[in-house]
Amino acid sequence: EMLRSLVGSEMCIRDRIGTKSYDAVVAQKVAFLGLGVMGLPMAGHLARAGHDVTVYNRTPSKAQAWAAEFGGHSAMTPREAVAGAQIVFACVGNDDDLRSVVLGPDGAFSGMAPGAVFVDHTTASADVARELYAQAKDLGLNFIDAPVSGGQAGAVNGVLTIMCGGEQAVFDAIKPVAQAFGRAVTRVGPPGAGQLAKMVNQICIAGIVQGLSEAVAFGQAADLDMKLVLDVISKGAAQSWQMENRGGTMVDDKFDFGFAVDWMRKDLGLVLAEARHNGARLPLTALVDQFYGDVQKLGGGRWDTSSPVSYTHLTLPTTPY
């Protein structure tokens, strides 16, 4: 009865996992730490692919509900969750959240077996990736930083793009398992390189979304049928994933499609901090970060990243430049 209640409270977890064909791989004992909007379906795909999955979440009832649905196990601490696991996956909020599940007496590193691999899907700093890689090596463990792109829909459908930093042999060992929820799993360089590649990804998205926001606002001010216009220009050089997947919803002022402004600001904060360190000049990224800050002030922190169009509408000049 308790499990039935837990499952009901999660609004049918299984319905949030898309259908996917999985490659035949040797089943492994794995753990997954963090069952947010990304981690929950990612862990679900691991279970559906045939792996023995134990999950941990800060809210124990969520882990228990997941285990009831997918036939896996739940644990009360990261240390308990990783016991006997060959690979430990994690997807949490930020650097501090990551350290909280990895380090300390109840952290993952204290319970992992020698030679086991910790794969971190959190979008975090390159510094924390290098830090945890070094600590893992000192303990006889392995570490891969592996942030993802594709948003909530990519996690639900198991088609995430995964950018990995770490040793080649360790990456080769985890890749077949990670493909349960990934469409493209690629090693891009040494420890920290995965996080740096994700920063490149977010820089690109920030610029594209801002350009699309301004285009929609301009077209609407000119009384154009913007859904028709976007359909036309998406067949030319202006085409982008954002245009095809978010252009129409931007026209409709609908911003509840996944990756939130609050998360994007966190990511852009990492980008701008790294840029101060490596000397890269990012004037457009810094400006878009400010626009996202304005969206937050409008109460849109949980709107998705296409929402700068709402701010553009409010600030569109009414007189010629």
C-alpha positions in Angstrom: 0.0 0.0 0.0 2.8 2.4 0.8 4.5 1.7 -2.5 1.3 2.2 -4.4 0.9 5.6 -2.7 4.5 6.5 -3.5 4.1 5.6 -7.2 0.8 7.5 -7.4 2.5 10.6 -5.9 5.1 10.5 -8.7 2.2 10.8 -11.3 3.1 7.5 -13.0 6.9 7.8 -13.4 7.0 5.2 -16.1 4.9 7.4 -18.4 7.8 9.9 -18.3 10.2 7.5 -20.0 10.1 7.3 -23.7 10.3 4.1 -25.8 13.7 3.2 -27.1 15.6 0.2 -28.6 18.7 -0.6 -26.6 21.9 -2.1 -27.8 22.7 -5.6 -26.4 25.3 -5.0 -23.7 26.5 -7.1 -20.7 24.3 -6.1 -17.7 26.1 -4.3 -15.0 25.4 -3.3 -11.4 25.2 0.5 -11.4 24.0 3.3 -9.2 22.4 6.6 -10.1 22.5 9.6 -7.7 20.0 12.4 -8.2 16.4 11.8 -9.6 15.5 15.3 -10.9 13.9 16.0 -14.3 17.0 14.6 -16.0 18.3 11.9 -13.6 14.9 10.2 -13.2 14.4 9.2 -16.9 18.2 8.5 -17.3 18.1 6.0 -14.5 14.9 4.6 -16.0 16.6 3.9 -19.3 19.5 2.1 -17.5 16.9 -0.2 -15.8 15.0 -0.8 -19.1 18.3 -1.6 -20.8 18.7 -4.5 -18.4 21.2 -3.1 -15.8 20.8 -3.7 -12.0 20.2 -0.1 -10.8 20.2 1.3 -7.3 19.1 4.9 -6.9 19.6 7.7 -4.3 17.8 11.0 -4.0 17.8 13.6 -1.3 14.0 13.0 -1.0 13.9 9.3 -0.2 10.3 8.8 -1.3 11.2 9.7 -4.8 13.9 7.0 -4.9 11.5 4.5 -3.4 8.8 5.3 -6.0 11.4 5.0 -8.8 12.5 1.6 -7.5 8.9 0.4 -7.2 8.3 1.3 -10.8 11.5 0.0 -12.4 12.3 -3.0 -10.2 15.5 -1.5 -9.0 16.6 -0.6 -5.5 16.8 2.6 -3.5 19.2 3.6 -0.8 19.2 6.2 2.0 22.8 7.5 1.3 25.1 7.7 -1.7 27.5 5.4 0.1 24.8 2.7 0.4 23.7 3.2 -3.2 27.1 2.6 -4.7 28.0 -0.5 -2.8 29.1 -3.1 -5.3 28.4 -0.9 -8.3 30.8 -1.0 -11.3 29.6 2.4 -12.5 28.1 5.2 -10.5 26.2 7.9 -12.5 25.2 11.2 -11.0 23.2 14.2 -12.1 22.7 16.9 -9.5 22.5 20.7 -9.4 25.9 22.3 -9.1 29.4 22.0 -7.7 28.3 22.0 -4.1 25.6 19.4 -4.7 28.1 17.3 -6.5 30.6 17.4 -3.6 27.8 16.6 -1.2 27.0 13.3 -2.8 30.6 12.4 -3.6 32.7 13.3 -0.5 32.4 12.7 3.2 31.6 9.6 5.2 28.3 9.0 3.5 29.5 10.1 0.1 29.9 7.9 -3.0 33.7 7.8 -2.9 33.7 6.3 0.6 31.6 3.3 -0.6 32.9 2.6 -4.1 34.9 -0.5 -4.8 38.5 -0.1 -6.2 38.4 0.4 -9.9 34.8 1.5 -10.1 34.0 4.5 -12.2 32.1 7.7 -11.2 30.4 9.4 -14.2 29.2 12.9 -13.4 26.4 14.2 -15.7 26.0 17.4 -13.7 26.8 20.7 -15.5 29.5 21.9 -13.2 32.8 23.7 -13.3 35.8 22.3 -15.0 37.7 22.9 -11.7 35.4 20.6 -9.7 35.8 17.9 -12.4 39.6 18.1 -12.2 39.4 18.1 -8.4 37.2 15.0 -8.1 39.2 13.2 -10.8 42.4 13.7 -8.7 40.7 12.6 -5.5 39.3 9.5 -7.3 42.7 8.5 -8.5 44.1 8.8 -5.0 41.5 6.4 -3.8 42.0 3.9 -6.6 38.8 5.0 -8.4 38.0 6.5 -11.8 36.2 9.6 -12.7 34.6 10.9 -16.0 33.0 14.3 -16.3 30.1 13.9 -18.7 27.6 16.8 -18.9 24.7 16.3 -21.3 22.8 18.3 -23.8 19.3 17.7 -25.1 17.2 18.9 -22.2 14.4 17.0 -20.4 13.0 15.7 -23.7 16.4 14.2 -24.6 16.6 12.5 -21.2 13.0 11.2 -21.4 13.6 9.8 -24.9 17.1 8.5 -24.2 18.8 10.6 -26.9 21.1 12.9 -25.0 24.4 14.2 -26.3 27.1 13.4 -23.7 30.4 15.2 -23.7 33.0 13.3 -21.7 36.4 14.2 -20.2 38.7 11.6 -18.8 41.0 8.7 -19.6 40.3 6.9 -22.9 40.3 3.4 -21.4 37.8 4.4 -18.7 35.6 6.2 -21.2 35.6 3.1 -23.4 34.4 1.0 -20.5 31.4 3.3 -19.6 30.3 4.3 -23.1 28.2 1.2 -23.9 26.3 1.6 -20.6 25.8 5.3 -21.0 24.3 4.7 -24.5 21.1 3.5 -22.7 20.2 7.2 -22.4 22.6 8.8 -24.9 22.5 9.2 -28.7 26.0 10.5 -29.0 28.5 9.6 -26.3 31.9 11.2 -27.1 35.2 11.7 -25.3 36.3 15.2 -26.1 39.5 15.3 -24.0 41.2 14.9 -20.6 39.5 15.5 -17.2 37.5 18.7 -17.3 37.1 18.8 -21.1 33.6 17.5 -20.9 32.6 20.5 -18.8 34.4 22.9 -21.1 32.6 21.4 -24.1 29.3 21.9 -22.4 30.2 25.5 -21.8 30.8 25.9 -25.6 27.3 24.4 -26.1 25.7 26.9 -23.8 27.4 29.8 -25.4 26.0 28.7 -28.8 22.5 28.2 -27.4 22.5 31.6 -25.6 23.4 33.5 -28.9 20.9 31.5 -31.0 18.0 31.9 -28.6 18.6 35.7 -28.3 18.7 36.1 -32.1 15.5 34.1 -32.5 13.8 36.1 -29.8 14.6 39.4 -31.5 13.5 38.0 -34.9 10.1 36.9 -33.5 9.6 40.3 -31.7 10.6 42.2 -34.9 8.3 40.1 -37.1 5.3 40.5 -34.7 5.9 44.3 -34.6 5.8 44.2 -38.4 2.4 42.3 -38.3 3.9 39.2 -40.0 2.4 35.7 -39.6 5.5 34.6 -37.6 4.6 30.9 -37.6 4.5 31.0 -41.4 7.7 33.0 -41.6 9.5 30.7 -39.3 8.4 27.7 -41.3 9.7 29.4 -44.5 13.1 30.5 -43.1 13.7 27.2 -41.3 14.2 25.7 -44.7 17.1 28.1 -45.4 20.4 29.2 -43.7 18.6 30.5 -40.6 17.5 27.0 -39.6 18.4 25.7 -36.1 17.1 23.3 -33.5 15.8 26.2 -31.5 13.9 27.6 -34.4 12.2 24.3 -35.2 11.5 23.2 -31.7 10.9 26.5 -29.9 10.0 29.1 -32.5 6.3 28.3 -32.6 6.0 28.2 -28.8 7.8 31.5 -28.6 5.2 33.0 -30.9 2.5 31.6 -28.6 4.3 32.9 -25.4 4.5 29.4 -24.0 7.7 28.8 -22.0 7.2 25.5 -20.1 9.2 23.2 -22.2 12.1 22.0 -20.0 15.4 23.7 -19.3 14.7 26.6 -17.0 16.1 30.1 -17.0 17.4 29.6 -13.4 19.5 26.7 -14.7 20.7 28.5 -17.7 21.9 31.4 -15.6 23.8 28.9 -13.4 25.5 27.5 -16.5 26.3 30.9 -18.0 27.8 31.9 -14.6 30.2 28.9 -15.1 30.9 30.0 -18.6 31.7 33.6 -17.7 33.9 32.5 -14.7 35.9 30.2 -17.0 36.2 33.0 -19.6 37.7 35.3 -16.9 40.2 32.5 -16.2 41.2 31.7 -19.8 40.9 35.2 -21.3 38.1 34.6 -23.8 36.0 37.6 -24.7 32.2 36.8 -24.6 30.4 40.1 -24.9 27.2 38.5 -26.4 27.0 35.8 -23.8 27.4 38.3 -21.0 24.6 40.4 -22.5 22.3 37.4 -22.9 23.0 36.5 -19.3 21.8 39.9 -18.2 18.6 39.4 -20.3 18.0 36.1 -18.5 18.4 38.0 -15.3 15.7 40.4 -16.4 13.4 37.5 -17.1 14.0 36.2 -13.6 13.0 39.7 -12.3 9.7 39.3 -14.3 9.1 36.1 -12.3 10.2 33.8 -15.1 13.0 31.9 -13.4 11.2 28.6 -14.1 10.3 29.5 -17.7 12.4 27.7 -20.3 15.4 29.3 -22.1 13.3 30.5 -25.0 11.7 33.1 -22.8 13.9 36.1 -23.6 11.3 36.8 -26.3 9.0 38.0 -23.5 11.6 40.5 -22.3 12.2 41.6 -25.9 8.5 42.3 -26.3 8.5 44.5 -23.3 11.6 46.5 -24.4 11.2 46.7 -28.1 11.9 50.4 -29.1 8.8 52.3 -30.2 10.8 55.0 -32.1 13.4 54.6 -34.8 17.0 54.0 -33.8 
